Amino acid sequence: GGGSANGTPRPGDADRAARLLDLYYASKAELLNGLLAKLTLPGAGRGHDADATISNAERVLGSIVTILQYDVILYPHMIFVLRRFPDRPAGADGSSATATNGEGPGDSSSIMSTLPPFDAESVRSRASRFLAAHLPLVRTKVKSVLMVIAGT
């Protein structure tokens, strides 16, 4: 569906929704590219900082996976299709993320009321295109990091 929570879609809503999705995913691409740049290994080949290199790589890779899982796949569906903001990120203990539906602090319903309706298929398609464009970059960078670590 593409129905609005507060009535009939207005003219231009589809274009506005597409622009908002583009901005959302452009910001995630910038974040992901920044993290991929942090995977550069300045001390490659010098054994005395191999532990720090591995620790840094683990931390950055963990952030990349979290962004792909939540910011690219789960949260866009929650925000744009279900019209709920996530209010608590998933924890390292395996707890799942929860979402607000406009009740409580910050009253997200007032923010959601300003958003145009989003077509669920468009949101899914945008996430798929993002993953298709970025997963090969992540794979290439991870492969090079693993090769350097294996050589230490």
Residue pairs with C-beta under 8 A, 6 or more apart in sequence:
1 117
1 119
1 120
2 9
2 14
2 117
2 118
2 119
3 9
3 117
4 13
4 116
4 117
5 83
5 112
5 113
5 117
6 113
9 116
9 117
10 116
13 116
13 117
14 116
14 119
16 116
17 80
17 115
17 116
17 117
17 118
17 119
17 122
18 122
20 80
20 115
20 116
20 118
21 76
21 80
21 118
21 122
21 123
21 126
24 76
25 72
25 126
25 130
28 67
28 71
28 72
28 130
29 130
29 133
29 134
31 67
31 71
32 64
32 67
32 68
32 134
32 138
33 137
35 60
35 63
35 64
35 67
36 64
36 137
36 138
36 141
38 56
38 60
39 57
39 60
39 61
39 141
39 142
39 145
41 53
41 57
41 145
41 148
43 49
43 50
43 52
43 53
44 53
44 148
44 151
44 152
45 148
45 151
45 152
47 152
50 149
50 152
53 148
53 149
53 152
54 149
57 145
57 149
61 142
61 145
64 138
68 131
68 134
68 135
68 138
70 86
70 89
70 90
70 97
72 127
72 130
72 131
73 127
73 131
74 86
74 97
75 86
76 123
76 126
76 127
77 120
77 123
77 124
77 127
78 84
78 85
78 86
78 99
79 85
79 86
80 115
80 118
80 123
81 118
81 120
81 123
82 99
83 101
83 112
83 115
84 99
84 100
84 101
84 102
84 108
84 112
85 99
85 100
85 108
85 111
85 112
86 97
86 98
86 99
86 100
87 98
87 99
87 100
87 104
88 97
88 98
89 97
90 96
90 97
100 106
100 108
101 108
101 109
102 108
102 109
102 110
102 112
103 109
